[in-house]
Amino acid sequence: MNNNIGSNLKLLRNANAFTQEQVSSFLGIKRSTYSNYESGDRDAPLAVLEKVADLFGCELSLLFEEDQNVLENMLTCAFRVDNLTGTDLKEIASFKSVVKNYLKLNQLLKK
């Protein structure tokens, strides 16, 4: 696996103040499996990367980003809330997906 993916997963998770347990529960996988994705010991399937990109409110391509400046500029969309439930995480992912699509649409309309 591209080591950037694991590092980026961890950076985005920490920026959103999520635990590995919360993210893995949202993804429907074991925490140890998610931990292996972050450490680069295991490749994350595309479906998992797509779902986690929605949770973090970013484009899938950002998970592969090598330039840390690009990644850190994206972190303005991070939520920081305590005691989130699985339902809360699903709602956050849905909201971030709507915002992401709205921003993409605005960019297309400006062209």
Secondary structure, DSSP 8 states (H G I E B T S, - for coil): --HHHHHHHHHHHHHTT--HHHHHHHHTS-HHHHHHHHHTSS---HHHHHHHHHHHT--GGGGG---HHHHHHHGGG----SS--HHHHHHHHHHHHHHHHHHHHHHHHH-
